[in-house]
Amino acid sequence: MSLIEAMVPAVEVYSIDEASADLTGIGELDALGRQIRAQVLRCTGIPVGVGIAHTKTLAKLANHTAKRLQSQTGGVVNITDPVKRDWVLRNTDVAEVWGVGRKMKLHLDAMGIKSAMDLAKADPWTLRKKFSIVIEKTARELGGTPCLELDEPDPPKQEICCSRMFGMRLTELPPIREAVATYMMRASEKLRAQKSLCKKVRVCIRTGMFNPEEAKYANGVVVDMPYPTDDVRLLTQAALGALDRIFRLGLSTARLR
């Protein structure tokens, strides 16, 4: 995906082998499509299909056609031209449209909608009332109206929290230490997934708040790490040290954060 990201303004990655790209402002789309395909093939050895269109759903359809007719298309299909788009729509079974499953195909067949072109020409509001807004958007996209935007990646979180209520009151330190270690492991996984480092660790505990007969206690502490890190061992050590400082023996801990 890094190869594609270097060649286009923006990329939305679906999976390890599928992505959408924003080609706004790029002139020679066919040449770009061939360049992307050649670059991926040269660097990875994987032959890919490139579909170019005005909407996501049409681009998926173009990509399907590029793979289906690879010997004729060279693996690149551009259907931004209405004549080429209509040819692809007429010659594609509705079951091949993105978002149309096996059950939906049976319902569409019963309505006389057998090709992608039939779905593109169907009344969107009727499809929405009979099926769902998803099928309505699919039909609009096939007709050339963009309904699905390119998703921007979420910005890295500035704070990662693992907060849990215990299913039972805990009065001893060992099971709470075990819980802290587990939650820190999960928080560290999220931290590394967004390629961030941690400078501060905060641990809070409290008793149940709704039993008037129980003693109430809540406390928390912030630990400054000596340097930013994503090392789960150092983060867990800091969190357990913080827990030891605020734990009070004999009180029923109900929540850990």
Secondary structure, 3 states (H helix, E strand, C coil): CHHHHCCCCEEEEEECCEEEEECCCCCCHHHHHHHHHHHHHHHHCCCCCEEECCCHHHHHHHHHHHHHCHHHHCCEEECCCHHHHHHHHHCCEHHHCCCCCHHHHHHHHHCCCCEHHHHHHCCHHHHHHHCCHHHHHHHHHHCCCCCCCCCCCCCCCCCCCCCEEEEEEECCHHHHHHHHHHHHHHHHHHHHHCCCCEEEEEEEEEECCCCCCCCCCEEEEEEEEEEEECCHHHHHHHHHHHHHHHCCCCCCEEEEC
